[in-house]
């Protein structure tokens, strides 16, 4: 299957927004599928398509942003728009202010350039952002998962899920494959590793340098490798400085740049002042477990060994990332956090809706689940009362859904893409 044959759930969201908003912004890492989405939207809606990776088009946009912004029939689809900088964004703002109406621009960017304060203010009320992550497991199989919606709205349906359709070896293969379409479709592990190495080098030497003066891209790559080794942990810049030899201020700057190009993301701490001992530090996750596995030099076989230090963190990051992807097309807005009480209970993912309802998810890189694995979820349930909808432990075993008491259940990991899916269209 070619990348162009894969259908994105976020594309349906972009189409919906295109009918209501003047500007639709596709934000996500390079090679996650934004260009393919733009081609799909161009085929469906016509208009004018530009890619600013083309040097001639880029120079035209820089030299005459006003003229460029008004070129061609609408919608105007501009890929890698961040490369032309703030003048082009201001020109687009002037265009949509002069004549209102939905579906005028689709802007795609590979950095959080469009989320900076000045640009957010200039496009406020004019545009909406669609996050484009690497592919989810369901998207690879032509399905759009609804695990989050089912967990909130019909959690009892989850208890009807039977045994897993995959085994541990398949889980670990999926983790090492990751969600970027091109390396996922490559034949072997060696080719994927070469792809990821070239990918990181290109971003460090091009995208990050365009954003900030970084004279040592190799230091950025080394930092990313270290962050892969601590994925799913709370980040401490002092410890990172000690381990990498980079100054603390440099660490903070570089981590922000890696966030800006979507290679890492933070899972913020969750709290409603339920306990004064709640930890307030965010966890850091790599955006893709295939990238993390490549940086760490691990394989499905090494993850399956009796002692595999990276197995737990990679399974947790895999779950967090799959939930984050589904959250972009969930029916209701869902925010993802983690929760930990100093010296006490913790929950890997706390999903909260606008109405205050919460679903907790705990990741276990084991085939069996015990009552002790629900300690954090049970404590959160007791603190929240009726606002706690469901607590779920996801595991790598084959056993189907099992209830562990009031609003607590264990599910096989593949429930994430088996529960409540829609076919791709």
KEKOL-685366 format. One line per 5 residues: their letters; for each residue x negated, y negated, z negated of N, C-alpha, C. Coordinates in pm, whole numbers. Each point is the difference from the previous one (the first is absolute). Layout:
BEGIN
a	X Y Z X Y Z X Y Z  ...
//
This chain:
BEGIN
xxxxx	-85 120 0 85 -120 0 -88 -125 0  32 -93 86 -75 -126 7 55 -99 -101  -84 -99 -36 44 -101 -96 125 -72 49  8 -24 132 115 -73 55 131 77 -15  -9 132 -25 121 80 -19 53 -6 -142
xxxxx	-79 -53 -92 41 -6 -140 85 -125 -24  116 20 -62 94 -109 -24 -14 -47 -145  -2 -131 -20 -18 -57 -132 133 -40 -63  15 34 -127 118 -45 -74 0 -151 -13  -118 -60 -18 -8 -145 -15 37 -73 129
xxxxx	-2 70 113 40 -63 125 150 -30 -2  79 90 -59 144 -25 -13 26 -120 -90  -82 -17 -105 13 -116 -88 -32 -127 77  -107 4 81 -39 -118 79 111 -37 99  61 100 62 110 -28 94 118 -66 -71
xxxxx	31 49 -119 110 -59 -78 -31 -147 -32  -123 -26 -43 -38 -137 -35 -6 -91 121  -35 56 116 -13 -80 121 134 -64 38  109 65 -40 133 -53 30 43 -109 -97  -77 -21 -107 41 -95 -104 -100 -112 -27
xxxxx	-129 26 22 -104 -96 -36 -68 -55 124  -48 -123 -12 -72 -62 110 -134 68 25  -67 41 -108 -132 61 11 -1 130 -78  -51 106 61 -24 127 -68 -151 22 -3  -54 25 -118 -144 17 -18 -28 146 -35
xxxxx	-81 66 81 -44 137 -26 -138 -7 -64  -10 43 -123 -125 -10 -75 -47 139 -42  -126 31 26 -53 129 -41 -139 21 54  -65 110 -37 -138 23 43 -11 24 149  -119 -23 53 -26 35 139 23 149 21
xxxxx	46 35 118 21 138 43 114 71 -74  86 -78 -67 114 62 -70 121 15 91  -3 -59 119 111 15 93 73 -129 34  -54 -116 -39 69 -126 27 6 -29 150  -110 25 71 -1 -26 144 101 87 73
xxxxx	10 126 -40 99 90 59 141 -50 -28  23 -52 -122 131 -58 -33 30 -120 88  -100 -86 23 21 -117 85 37 43 142  -67 103 51 33 49 134 144 51 5  41 70 -106 137 49 -7 99 -116 0
xxxxx	-27 -102 -80 89 -115 -7 2 -76 133  -115 -5 65 -7 -67 131 84 74 103  -7 134 0 81 78 93 149 -19 -27  35 -9 -127 142 -10 -37 57 -140 19  -81 -102 -24 53 -136 -3 -61 -93 104
xxxxx	-96 49 78 -63 -86 99 -87 -106 -65  -2 -118 59 -81 -107 -57 -141 -1 54  -93 -59 -79 -139 -18 40 -91 60 -106  -98 78 42 -88 69 -93 -144 -46 17  -65 -31 -113 -141 -40 -1 -74 82 -105
xxxxx	-126 30 27 -87 64 -98 -126 -83 -13  -20 -59 -117 -114 -91 -19 -131 72 -24  0 133 13 -128 70 11 -61 -22 138  82 -45 95 -50 -40 131 -67 -136 -15  -128 -7 30 -78 -121 -26 51 -121 78
xxxxx	45 22 123 49 -112 79 129 -58 -59  91 89 -42 123 -46 -64 -29 -69 -132  -97 53 -75 -36 -59 -127 -51 -142 19  -87 -20 98 -53 -134 24 110 -96 44  95 50 77 112 -85 43 83 -43 -120
xxxxx	22 93 -94 79 -32 -119 -72 -98 -90  -133 10 -6 -79 -90 -84 -7 -140 62  -22 -6 132 -17 -128 68 130 -79 10  112 71 20 128 -69 18 110 77 -73  1 -5 -133 98 79 -75 145 -40 31
xxxxx	25 -127 23 136 -46 28 49 57 133  -84 -10 102 37 54 130 15 151 -4  -91 66 -72 5 146 -9 127 46 -70  36 -69 -109 118 39 -78 128 -11 81  1 -86 102 121 -18 80 -2 73 132
xxxxx	-97 90 20 -16 68 129 93 119 13  72 6 112 75 118 37 136 12 -65  83 91 55 134 23 -56 -7 66 -137  107 -18 -76 8 58 -134 68 137 3  -29 83 -101 -89 -26 -113 -146 3 43
xxxxx	-80 -81 -69 -144 -3 25 -67 89 -104  -66 103 47 -62 99 -87 -151 -21 4  -59 -32 -115 -143 -33 -6 -69 95 -97  -89 81 53 -75 97 -80 -130 -61 -49  -41 38 -121 -122 -52 -64 3 -152 -6
xxxxx	114 -54 -40 22 -145 1 -95 -74 -94  -49 69 -104 -85 -67 -98 -131 -49 61  -39 57 114 -128 -35 60 -2 -145 51  117 -55 32 5 -138 50 11 -103 -111  19 44 -124 -3 -89 -114 126 -82 -21
xxxxx	-10 -92 -96 113 -80 -45 60 -89 109  -79 -58 93 62 -86 102 108 70 82  -20 127 34 103 71 77 125 22 -85  -17 29 -128 116 19 -87 79 -130 -12  -69 -112 -12 69 -129 -7 75 -30 129
xxxxx	-60 37 113 67 -22 128 125 87 12  -6 123 -49 117 88 1 108 -56 -92  -42 -51 -115 95 -62 -94 72 -116 69  -74 -85 72 61 -113 68 99 47 106  -33 109 70 89 54 103 134 45 -61
xxxxx	-5 76 -110 124 54 -57 78 -108 -74  -69 -107 -44 71 -111 -64 73 -86 103  -58 -9 119 60 -83 104 127 64 55  4 131 0 116 71 54 21 127 -81  107 2 -79 25 117 -85 64 111 81
xxxxx	10 116 -62 56 118 66 -86 120 -30  60 118 -14 -77 119 -38 -80 58 115  -95 86 -35 -71 78 99 -94 -77 89  -65 -105 -52 -85 -82 85 -144 50 6  -52 48 -113 -138 48 -5 -10 129 -79
xxxxx	-91 87 44 -46 112 -81 -151 -14 -10  -50 -20 -121 -143 -20 -24 -55 121 -74  -109 55 51 -64 115 -66 -139 -40 -45  -33 37 -125 -131 -35 -54 -62 113 -79  -133 11 8 -73 105 -70 -67 -49 -127
xxxxx	34 -122 -42 -47 -50 -128 119 -65 -71  -18 -29 -127 104 -71 -74 -8 -150 26  -56 -34 115 -10 -139 44 134 -71 -10  107 70 37 132 -63 2 64 -5 -138  -68 51 -101 54 -5 -135 -73 -101 -87
xxxxx	-92 -78 59 -68 -103 -78 98 -110 -34  -21 -71 -111 99 -98 -45 39 -103 105  -96 -58 72 33 -104 96 87 53 112  -32 120 49 78 56 109 136 48 -48  7 52 -121 128 42 -55 94 -118 -8
xxxxx	-54 -116 -42 84 -119 -9 42 -47 139  -89 7 97 34 -51 133 105 87 68  4 129 -31 97 89 63 114 37 -93  6 -60 -117 106 33 -96 137 -28 60  89 97 -12 135 -16 52 10 21 150
xxxxx	-114 22 66 1 17 145 -32 143 40  -81 66 -81 -44 134 37 14 99 -112  -6 127 34 8 109 -97 -111 100 32  -58 58 -103 -113 91 16 47 145 -4  -47 79 94 20 145 1 -136 65 -22
xxxxx	-17 72 -111 -126 69 -26 -9 124 87  -111 14 71 -23 116 87 -117 80 -56  32 103 -74 -101 88 -58 -43 104 103  -110 74 -29 -25 121 79 121 93 -8  9 96 90 118 84 12 29 78 -128
xxxxx	129 13 -29 43 87 -110 5 144 49  13 94 -93 7 141 38 124 28 84  111 -61 -36 121 20 78 -11 -56 140  -63 -117 14 -15 -62 132 -79 90 94  -102 68 -51 -75 94 82 90 112 54
xxxxx	105 31 -76 91 109 37 130 -51 62  6 -131 32 117 -54 65 117 -22 -92  -26 -26 -130 107 -23 -96 -33 -122 -83  105 -72 -42 -18 -115 -87 51 39 -139  -89 8 -96 32 52 -132 88 -96 -79
xxxxx	86 57 -85 88 -78 -87 -13 46 -145  -119 47 -38 -21 50 -135 34 -106 -105  -44 -122 22 23 -107 -98 148 -26 -17  73 -12 111 143 -28 -8 75 113 -70  -37 124 30 66 115 -65 -32 1 -149
xxxxx	-126 -27 -36 -39 3 -141 77 -102 -82  31 -115 59 76 -103 -71 151 25 6  51 36 116 145 3 21 64 136 -23  -72 107 32 54 135 -13 -105 97 -54  -56 -27 -117 -109 84 -49 39 147 -15
xxxxx	128 26 -23 43 139 -13 -26 82 125  -2 -67 116 -28 72 125 -140 60 0  -91 -63 -71 -138 50 -2 -8 138 -65  90 27 -93 -2 131 -66 40 113 95  57 -35 114 36 101 97 -114 37 94
xxxxx	-114 -67 -14 -113 31 87 -60 135 -36  -20 82 99 -59 132 -21 -151 -5 -6  -64 116 12 -146 7 -6 -65 -84 109  -124 -35 -23 -75 -81 97 -15 74 132  -3 -76 108 -24 58 132 -147 8 35
xxxxx	-85 -55 -85 -145 0 24 -71 51 -124  -127 36 16 -78 48 -113 -109 -100 -35  -80 36 -102 -105 -90 -46 -97 -38 112  -36 98 82 -95 -26 108 54 -106 95  131 5 27 59 -98 89 3 -138 -65
xxxxx	31 -5 -130 -3 -129 -70 -137 -64 12  -104 79 -26 -135 -56 3 -41 -39 141  49 74 100 -28 -37 139 67 -132 35  122 -20 -49 70 -126 26 -71 -117 -68  -48 21 -122 -72 -105 -71 -125 -41 77
xxxxx	-75 99 49 -125 -31 72 27 -53 140  115 33 57 38 -53 131 34 -148 -8  72 -39 -104 42 -138 -14 112 -37 95  27 -130 12 113 -45 77 -32 -81 124  -128 -33 23 -35 -71 123 21 95 118
xxxxx	76 -42 100 38 96 105 -116 53 82  -96 -85 37 -106 47 89 -86 109 -64  -57 -19 -121 -78 110 -57 85 120 -37  126 -21 -36 88 112 -35 22 91 120  -3 -57 120 24 79 120 -128 57 60
xxxxx	-115 -34 -60 -127 56 48 -11 146 -39  -85 72 72 -6 144 -18 -64 50 -128  -107 -64 -47 -73 57 -111 -44 -102 -103  -50 53 -113 -41 -85 -111 -119 -89 38  -93 53 80 -118 -78 38 40 -124 80
xxxxx	93 18 94 44 -113 81 75 -102 -85  81 47 -95 72 -94 -88 -97 -80 -84  -101 67 -53 -97 -72 -84 -74 -105 81  -36 33 125 -66 -98 86 92 -118 28  129 28 19 97 -108 26 9 -93 -119
xxxxx	12 56 -120 11 -84 -120 -127 -81 -23  -115 59 27 -126 -73 -18 -5 -121 94  37 21 125 0 -111 96 107 -102 -35  112 45 -52 110 -89 -37 -41 -96 -111  -59 54 -105 -43 -84 -112 -109 -97 44
xxxxx	-94 49 80 -109 -87 47 55 -115 83  97 29 87 57 -104 85 73 -106 -81  74 41 -100 73 -95 -83 -97 -86 -81  -104 64 -56 -96 -74 -80 -76 -101 84  -35 38 123 -83 -86 82 78 -101 83
xxxxx	132 21 11 78 -91 83 107 -72 -80  101 74 -45 114 -64 -64 -40 -75 -126  -79 66 -86 -37 -64 -126 -93 -118 25  -88 11 97 -90 -111 33 77 -119 56  110 27 72 82 -110 51 71 -73 -113
xxxxx	28 71 -109 70 -59 -113 -93 -70 -95  -119 55 -19 -91 -52 -101 -143 30 40  -91 -81 -45 -141 21 31 -56 112 -87  -3 118 57 -57 116 -69 -123 41 78  -116 -23 -59 -125 24 71 -47 145 -6
xxxxx	61 79 -90 -43 138 -15 121 93 13  43 30 123 113 91 15 -25 137 -60  -128 41 -8 -31 130 -60 37 2 -148  -14 -113 -69 40 -8 -141 151 15 -13  74 -56 94 145 15 0 39 147 19
xxxxx	-69 67 91 27 143 24 -34 83 -122  -111 -31 -66 -39 73 -121 102 -22 -111  51 -122 -12 102 -27 -102 127 79 29  40 5 126 120 75 34 -17 148 -34  -118 54 24 -26 140 -36 12 21 -151
xxxxx	-50 -96 -76 14 11 -146 146 -9 -41  75 -90 61 142 -13 -34 76 128 34  -44 69 105 62 130 32 -21 99 -114  -115 -9 -65 -29 93 -110 81 -30 -125  59 -121 -10 81 -34 -117 144 -30 41
xxxxx	42 48 117 137 -22 40 94 57 -104  113 -67 -22 102 38 -100 -42 -35 -142  -104 -82 -15 -41 -45 -133 18 -151 -13  8 -45 -124 1 -144 -25 -138 -55 30  -1 -108 80 -130 -52 45 -59 -94 -103
xxxxx	-127 21 -30 -75 -85 -91 -120 -55 77  -1 -130 25 -104 -59 84 -138 8 -65  -4 0 -132 -130 12 -69 -60 136 27  80 106 -14 -49 135 28 -41 14 146  79 -57 89 -33 7 143 -131 -72 27
xxxxx	-21 -114 -63 -125 -74 17 -120 83 -44  16 67 -114 -109 82 -53 -32 116 94  105 64 54 -20 118 83 -50 -34 140  36 -116 51 -37 -34 138 -119 -94 10  -36 -66 -111 -109 -97 4 40 -134 55
xxxxx	128 -21 27 50 -128 48 39 -88 -118  -19 -131 15 41 -91 -106 151 7 -17  48 -24 -121 143 13 -28 84 -92 89  -47 -124 21 77 -90 86 4 51 144  -109 63 43 -4 60 133 97 116 9
xxxxx	4 82 -105 94 113 -4 143 -50 16  35 -102 -78 137 -52 6 33 -55 139  -96 -72 58 22 -56 134 16 111 103  -87 101 -6 3 108 99 126 85 -14  43 25 -123 123 77 -19 119 -76 59
xxxxx	3 -130 -19 107 -81 59 -4 7 153  -119 1 57 -11 11 145 45 137 49  -33 105 -74 45 135 37 151 12 -11  59 -70 -97 147 -7 -7 55 -75 120  -69 -107 39 49 -84 110 5 74 132
xxxxx	-87 100 18 2 80 123 69 134 -22  71 13 -111 88 114 -28 -75 132 -16  -125 -4 -46 -71 125 -26 23 49 -142  29 -92 -91 38 37 -137 124 -80 -38  73 50 -98 115 -75 -51 12 26 -149
xxxxx	61 -94 -68 16 9 -144 142 45 -35  8 88 -100 128 39 -58 9 -71 -134  78 -108 -8 0 -81 -122 58 73 -119  -40 -42 -119 54 57 -123 144 -45 -19  82 86 -57 141 -29 -22 26 -19 -149
xxxxx	81 -100 -33 33 -22 -140 123 -87 -10  84 33 -98 109 -89 -40 -15 -35 -148  -126 -4 -43 -31 -22 -141 65 106 -89  8 124 56 56 110 -77 -92 39 -115  -126 -24 19 -97 25 -106 -116 -96 19
xxxxx	-49 -53 -106 -110 -97 9 -130 67 41  -4 133 2 -122 72 36 -6 38 148  96 -47 78 0 33 142 -121 -61 69  -73 81 77 -118 -47 72 44 -86 118  -73 -109 27 42 -95 102 -90 -1 123
xxxxx	-92 97 10 -91 4 115 60 80 114  -20 -49 122 48 71 118 -90 121 30  60 100 63 -78 110 54 -37 -33 144  -116 48 41 -46 -22 136 12 130 78  57 -6 119 13 116 88 -54 -33 137
xxxxx	-69 96 63 -29 -16 141 129 15 79  12 -74 108 123 -3 77 27 131 72  -104 80 22 16 124 74 -90 107 -60  58 118 -29 -79 106 -61 -95 65 101  32 -8 130 -96 50 99 -128 -80 -3
xxxxx	14 -132 -12 -116 -88 -13 -75 31 -128  72 15 -111 -64 30 -129 -76 131 7  63 104 56 -65 132 9 -125 -7 85  6 -78 108 -117 -15 86 -114 -69 -73  30 -108 -72 -102 -72 -76 -60 87 -111
xxxxx	82 88 -58 -46 85 -110 -65 129 49  15 29 128 -57 122 55 69 126 -46  131 -7 -25 73 117 -46 83 57 114  32 128 -11 77 72 101 115 72 -68  96 52 77 107 79 -61 -55 117 -81
xxxxx	-108 59 49 -58 115 -70 -62 -41 -134  -67 -114 -2 -62 -44 -126 106 -43 -101  112 -56 48 108 -38 -91 65 123 -62  -6 113 67 64 122 -49 -87 77 -100  -125 -41 -20 -88 70 -93 52 -15 -144
xxxxx	-31 99 -87 47 -8 -140 -36 -131 -69  -121 -49 25 -42 -129 -56 -17 -98 117  92 -94 10 -3 -100 107 35 -134 -63  -99 -79 -42 26 -124 -74 86 -100 77  -8 2 132 75 -99 77 144 43 30
xxxxx	35 124 -34 133 51 39 112 -81 -65  -6 -20 -131 106 -72 -70 19 -141 51  -108 -81 7 15 -136 51 52 -7 143  -46 91 87 45 -4 138 146 41 13  44 97 -80 142 37 1 85 -118 -47
xxxxx	-45 -68 -106 75 -115 -50 6 -111 104  -113 -33 63 -2 -104 102 88 38 118  -3 128 37 85 49 109 147 -26 -32  43 30 -121 139 -20 -41 34 -149 -3  -87 -80 -60 23 -145 -6 17 -57 140
xxxxx	-88 39 92 5 -55 135 126 44 74  40 126 -17 123 46 66 121 -76 -52  5 -25 -129 111 -77 -56 -3 -145 48  -119 -58 8 -12 -138 49 48 -11 144  -31 101 82 48 -2 138 152 6 4
xxxxx	59 93 -74 145 13 -1 69 -125 -53  -65 -68 -92 59 -121 -59 21 -108 105  -76 3 110 15 -103 103 130 15 78  59 120 1 128 17 69 111 50 -93  -22 -5 -130 103 38 -96 120 -94 12
xxxxx	119 53 -30 123 -80 13 -2 -122 -93  -50 17 -121 -10 -110 -96 -147 -30 -26  -29 -125 -33 -139 -38 -27 -51 73 -124  -114 61 13 -60 78 -108 -142 -50 -23  -35 -25 -124 -136 -41 -37 -69 116 -71
xxxxx	-125 20 33 -77 111 -57 -103 -53 -101  -7 68 -115 -96 -35 -105 -52 129 -63  -91 -15 -95 -35 112 -88 19 -48 -143  10 94 -92 24 -35 -141 -90 85 -89  -69 -67 -91 -83 73 -96 -2 -75 -131
xxxxx	17 75 -108 -12 -55 -134 -139 33 -51  -71 -99 -51 -136 21 -47 -5 115 -102  -78 102 36 -14 115 -89 121 90 -4  96 -20 94 122 78 -6 49 46 135  131 -9 19 65 54 118 -30 -83 124
xxxxx	17 63 117 -14 -71 126 89 64 106  33 -79 99 77 46 116 -70 -53 123  -31 89 95 -79 -38 117 69 -103 88  130 16 22 74 -94 85 133 -33 -68  25 -127 -19 129 -48 -47 63 -77 115
xxxxx	109 53 54 72 -67 108 120 -73 -61  10 -129 29 107 -82 -59 76 -73 110  133 9 -6 86 -73 92 39 -135 -61  59 -85 85 41 -132 -45 103 6 -111  79 107 -5 103 12 -104 -57 50 -132
xxxxx	-133 20 -7 -63 41 -124 -10 150 -19  59 80 90 -9 145 -12 -143 45 33  -42 106 -70 -139 47 12 -3 150 28  -88 38 90 -36 140 21 -150 13 -25  -37 95 -84 -141 24 -29 -50 124 71
xxxxx	-122 -3 50 -60 112 71 -138 28 -57  -23 125 -33 -130 43 -52 -62 98 98  -129 -17 30 -70 87 95 -80 105 -76  13 126 42 -76 109 -59 -63 84 111  -132 8 0 -72 78 99 -13 144 -46
xxxxx	111 55 -47 5 137 -49 124 69 57  0 134 -7 113 76 52 108 24 -104  -31 -20 -126 97 23 -107 19 -128 -80  121 -15 -53 36 -119 -77 51 46 -136  -40 -71 -105 46 32 -135 72 -122 -59
xxxxx	65 21 -114 72 -109 -65 -94 -114 -37  -127 30 -27 -96 -104 -37 -22 -100 113  23 43 124 -20 -89 114 107 -109 8  105 13 -79 108 -98 2 -7 -98 -118  -108 3 -75 -8 -83 -119 19 -148 31
xxxxx	-72 -50 100 12 -141 36 138 -33 55  53 86 86 132 -23 59 108 1 -107  -11 93 -96 100 7 -107 -5 -124 -88  -121 -48 -27 -11 -121 -82 59 -121 74  -25 -9 128 55 -110 79 153 11 4
xxxxx	52 120 16 145 21 -1 61 -46 -131  -61 36 -110 56 -36 -130 -7 -151 -25  -101 -65 55 -12 -145 -16 101 -76 86  29 52 120 87 -71 94 148 36 -15  28 116 -51 140 41 -14 67 20 134
xxxxx	116 -64 21 79 20 121 -67 -55 125  -98 -88 -14 -68 -54 117 -106 95 57  -22 109 -69 -90 103 50 84 99 81  -22 5 130 81 86 87 -51 142 4  -132 18 21 -55 134 16 -150 -1 -23
xxxxx	-51 106 -60 -143 22 -13 -39 125 76  -102 -10 86 -35 109 90 -149 31 -11  -33 126 -19 -139 46 9 -15 72 133  -89 -50 85 -30 63 128 -126 86 -14  6 124 46 -111 94 -18 -35 68 132
xxxxx	-112 69 3 -48 65 122 42 146 10  88 46 -88 47 138 5 112 18 100  48 125 9 106 33 96 138 6 -65  4 1 -134 127 10 -71 95 -115 36  127 33 23 99 -102 31 32 -88 -120
xxxxx	102 -81 13 36 -95 -105 38 70 -129  -47 -55 -113 32 53 -132 32 -117 -92  110 10 -73 35 -101 -98 -79 21 -128  -50 -108 -58 -71 4 -127 72 -84 -105  131 -4 9 77 -74 -99 63 -124 57
xxxxx	46 -88 -87 74 -119 37 -76 -87 99  46 -5 125 -55 -84 107 -150 23 24  -42 124 -17 -139 37 27 -2 125 87  -83 -1 103 -9 118 87 -139 12 60  -36 125 35 -124 28 72 34 35 143
xxxxx	-78 -53 95 24 25 142 -132 30 70  3 86 103 -121 18 80 -31 -127 78  -124 -21 28 -46 -125 61 66 -27 134  32 104 76 59 -24 131 143 -51 -8  56 -10 -121 132 -63 -16 -2 -144 49
xxxxx	-119 -62 -5 -12 -139 46 46 -18 144  -22 101 84 43 -14 139 108 102 40  50 78 -97 112 89 28 133 -58 -45  -2 -87 -101 125 -45 -62 61 -114 78  122 18 48 77 -109 59 -66 -71 113
xxxxx	-26 68 111 -68 -64 112 97 -27 114  -35 -102 81 71 -31 122 -86 40 117  60 48 110 -81 32 119 -49 -126 66  -121 6 57 -52 -113 77 79 -12 129  25 -122 40 76 -23 122 -79 -88 96
//
